[in-house]
Amino acid sequence: MPTTTRTTCPYCGVGCGVTATVGDDAAVAVSGDVAHPSNLGSLCSKGTALADTVGLADRLLHPVVNGRRASWGDALDTVASRFTDIIAEHGPDAVAFYVSGQLLTEDYYVANKLMKGYIGSANIDTNSRLCMSSAVAGHVRAFGEDVVPGCYDDLEAADLVVLVGSNTAWCHPVVYQRIVAAQENDPSKRLVVIDPRRTATAEGADLHLALAPGTDVALFNGLLAWLAAQGFDSPRPGSADAVEAAHAGGDIAAVAAACGVDADVLTMFFQWFGDTDRTVTVFSQGVNQSSAGTDKVNAIINCHLLTDRIGKPGACPFSITGQPNAMGGREVGGLSNTLAAHMGFDEADTVQRFWDSPAIARKPGLKAVELFEAIESGRVKAVWIMATNPLVSLPDADRARRALEQCEFVAVSDCMRHTDTVNVAHVLLPAAAWAEKDGTVTNSERVISRQRNFLPIPGQAKPDWWIISDVARRMGFGAGFDYLGPADIFREHAELTAFENDGGRVLNLAGLADLSDDEYDALTPLRWPVGHQQPLRAVGAMPVIEDNRRLFGDGVYPTDDGQARLVAVTPRGPANDISAQWPLVLNTGRVRDHWHTMTRTSKSARLSAHIPEPFVEVHPLDAEQHALVNGALARVATAWGALTARVTVTTNQRRGSLFVPMHWNDQFAADARVGALGNPAVCPISGEPEFKHTPAAIAPYAAAWYGFILAARPLPIARDAAVDYWVAVLGERFWRYEIAGIETPTDWVAMARHWLGVEGRAADWLDVSDIAAGRYRAAHMDAGHIEACLFVDREPLGLPDRSWLASLFTGAPVEQADRAGLLAGRPADTSKDTGPQVCSCFGVGRNTILRAITENGLDSVAAVGEALEAGTNCGSCKPEIAQLLAESGRD
């Protein structure tokens, strides 16, 4: 019988509920959970494709010590003894953990307890430091505690939603579609997008402010000064100082000039904000990832506190997080500058008393960037990395690689056998993956959801909490880590939030501290705080508590005097400015269908199809100035590193700025780790890096030829000396390789046969060449099936589209008519060419949409959806469909 399990999505901080069904044939099907309050059944393209990612290809299934398979006992003893010996010789601050928002709350809790409460150091930090620690610091400065005061319902209740530094349509699509749906139901509602780039999110905005990178404080200080001039006032502490600091930025004209936006557009935004009581300001990485990130957060919060737009339906500042359990990690002290349960180091005695632990960290530990600097310098001699890939995701990532390569001892817990980070570890510990994990996560609106396993843990892999606890026991700390399962850990976590908490901390899970195992298993989504006054005993019927959707409505905050604070902030430029050597600004972020460093999404052919290759977005005038050609390759360099990427020339990019996505790594591309280029400067308060402003230069890549290969099996292209540039992409029944070289081979036939694996043997071979034009094309057939094809041209735009050729890899013989068009790269029947993918959920291509628009007279995104289904699931492709309608003159 098929079994269906309710669990949660492992991607962004929206925290969508999913139902996973395992059929009698072991096939997995995933859909949105209509009962989950955060997504109400919706899923984005990544969530929709989750079933594609649960296979065991390239899984780490057994422990490895020094490159050789080992038993669990040997691996755990090695980790425990190396940490114990280094601590004995050099002290607890000579070791560190680097963890992840991919961990469940229970995993996070045990790791934090071991490091801070038993080893006695605060050297445990998380990759969440890289995305939302500025929000944490801003919340603490303003509210007294790291608390998001609103909920997703506020986005629908708001009359004005302001999205700042957030490409929500691509990065948090389910949330974005809730905003869009609310606008469609009430056209008087407005959406403002503040972002240097014209993203898919900006396409749907009523107003887009393409401010200059790094000028957010100037913008929101300008708004604060304008609001004060309109008569808004607040008795809260810091109000007068914040307004005075804001007035120093000058009038609207001065603010507009500082931000690089039109004064009339800025005035319109200020007026809309001032006139709209129900305003929600959503901010994300574009705000947080800055050397002034915390000040940017407080500049936004100041405007809400001055106008008393907080704690009310449709009114709040709203930090939306990047990872599925960034919030849960914050709850249990996953950041190096906090203790568990939202306690600080001044409450270390409280935490130690609860844990009855032999030691306790009494000062903040090393934050992510400085942690890897300490590893490089030798101050930290052993590090345990869990569920993250810092050699791709950190700024100045080449320095991080050097640090780990020379570190005395590196342990890595991961579910994948090959990542950039796994490849430099001394010990590999195989961890359970998403479909096999059991515990809880907390999303951006404080909703705690159960993560339930629906597949058995394969091979010798183990849950992270089990691995950490076993190492703790082998280090001599058994009494503190005798957990029987995640329910034990969750109860302890909940009890700690309530311990000696007289109401001074908002985070309080007292009502969950004595859940039975059955009640824990049956837990349905609920939002903290959960006090004793809220009985939650009905197994399987635990509702989201509606009276805590919004916090601070009573005006009481977790500060010494119960009041929120406005924080005076002064605009300052990024840590490193542009120069003659580095005249451009490099920005980085996500694309629609990939996630972090691609260890999961690379397994899905449909997710890889939308944007299959790393790219650099360039404004047309910058492209002209730097001799760049659309579709060609370019070399992007900074003071910290360089990469090669495909050029996309677009007016959506602000002049003077570049954008390169963060996902590609050494497993899937020759040279595309944007982290290696990233500015390692950090916010002095939060420690979050300056990912959105790295001074950079760009120049054409000196390619003598461009090409691609489609093959029915993986090919060793990455190891071929004749290929200087390559990107590997998994397709449906094929692999795709984008390639280029600096020198032209003297014999294309021999090179083609070598690359396609038919060197020295008879084969059904088709080829055509035009030496003068620098063009060569070949195909290898076997019994009528296509095995591989190669297309080479001197110019990148001389290559045909890959979509139709990819469709020939069906496992069936190629039809004669299609074989005739094979080396031309296009079918005789043009209706067979679907074009590049637009809709990942339903696999609808660009050409299919354009033909439907023309032939059927479609004139709206909804009409395209009705005809082709495109855009009717997650909706993240709707902006692209709208652009195609505009190109066709049908918008």
Summary of the structure (lengths in Angstrom):
residues: 891
radius of gyration: 27.2
end to end distance: 48.3
largest distance: 85.4
contacts: 3335
relative contact order: 0.12
helix: 35%
strand: 19%
